[in-house]
Amino acid sequence: MVLNITDSAKHQIKEMMKEEDAEKVRLRFGVKGGGCSGLSYALGFDYDINNELEFIEEINEIPVIITKQDVPIIEGTTIDFKQNMMGGGFTIDNPNAIVSCGCGSSFKAKEREGTPEEC
């Protein structure tokens, strides 16, 4: 399994999928260039997959689209959802991140550094 989705995150994702066409929608997770440290996470919903460059993995009952080139960067990552008095949000714990930005929204990985932007 490339990544983990906690039960808390699964519940939140399933609730959000209800607003989409849940039978066809999939979670898309990966990385993109940008952010203070060079890479940032891409997390959202999608209906389409490029069969040559991507694959779908069922993770904790959630169909996830993953780009093959992102696997070394995200392997072992855990997506969680934390609720607090100010609301809630997804957290991403990536064991491959060697440097994280002070704002917490970008990182640098040993496999691919990306191009940093100003915070």
C-alpha positions in Angstrom: 0.0 0.0 0.0 1.5 3.3 -1.1 -0.2 5.4 1.6 -2.5 5.2 4.6 -5.8 7.0 5.2 -6.9 7.0 8.9 -10.5 6.2 9.9 -11.0 9.9 10.8 -9.8 11.0 7.3 -11.9 8.3 5.6 -15.0 9.5 7.4 -14.4 13.1 6.3 -13.5 12.1 2.7 -16.7 10.0 2.4 -18.8 12.9 3.7 -17.2 15.2 1.1 -17.7 12.6 -1.6 -21.4 12.7 -1.0 -21.4 16.2 -2.5 -19.8 14.8 -5.6 -21.1 11.9 -7.8 -19.8 9.4 -5.3 -20.1 6.4 -7.6 -17.6 7.9 -10.1 -15.5 10.3 -8.0 -12.1 9.3 -6.7 -9.6 11.0 -4.4 -6.5 12.2 -6.1 -3.3 12.5 -4.1 0.2 13.5 -5.1 2.7 16.2 -5.2 3.4 19.2 -7.4 6.2 21.7 -7.7 5.9 24.9 -5.6 5.7 26.2 -2.1 8.5 27.5 0.1 10.4 24.2 0.2 9.9 23.1 -3.4 7.0 20.7 -3.3 3.4 20.8 -2.1 0.7 18.2 -1.8 -2.2 17.9 -4.3 -5.3 16.6 -2.7 -8.7 16.7 -4.3 -11.4 14.8 -6.2 -11.2 13.7 -9.8 -13.2 11.5 -12.2 -10.5 10.8 -14.9 -7.4 8.7 -14.9 -4.5 8.5 -17.3 -4.0 4.7 -17.4 -0.4 4.9 -18.6 0.8 7.4 -15.9 -1.6 6.7 -13.0 -3.2 3.9 -11.1 -6.1 3.5 -8.7 -5.5 2.0 -5.3 -8.3 1.2 -2.8 -7.1 2.5 0.6 -9.4 2.2 3.6 -12.4 2.0 1.3 -11.4 5.1 -0.6 -10.4 4.8 -4.3 -7.3 6.9 -4.7 -5.7 8.1 -8.0 -1.9 8.1 -7.7 0.6 9.2 -10.4 3.3 6.6 -10.7 6.2 9.1 -10.6 4.9 10.3 -7.1 5.1 6.9 -5.5 8.8 7.2 -4.2 7.9 10.6 -2.7 4.6 9.7 -1.0 5.2 6.0 -0.1 4.4 5.5 3.6 2.5 8.8 3.9 -0.5 9.0 6.3 -3.4 11.2 5.6 -5.4 12.1 8.7 -8.2 14.5 9.6 -7.9 16.4 12.9 -10.7 18.3 14.6 -10.0 21.1 17.1 -11.8 24.1 18.5 -10.9 26.2 15.4 -12.4 23.7 13.0 -10.7 20.8 11.3 -8.4 19.9 8.5 -6.4 17.2 6.8 -2.8 16.5 8.0 -0.2 14.7 6.0 2.6 12.8 7.7 5.2 11.9 5.0 8.3 10.0 6.2 10.0 10.9 2.9 10.0 14.7 3.6 13.4 15.8 4.6 12.6 19.5 5.1 9.2 21.1 5.7 8.3 24.8 5.3 7.6 26.8 8.4 4.0 27.3 7.3 3.6 23.5 6.9 2.2 23.5 3.4 5.3 22.5 1.5 8.2 20.2 1.8 11.4 18.8 0.2 11.9 15.1 -0.5 15.1 13.3 -1.1 13.7 11.8 -4.4 12.6 15.1 -6.0 13.3 18.6 -4.6 11.1 20.8 -6.8 11.5 24.5 -7.2 10.9 26.7 -4.1 8.7 29.7 -4.2 8.6 32.6 -1.7 6.2 32.1 1.2 
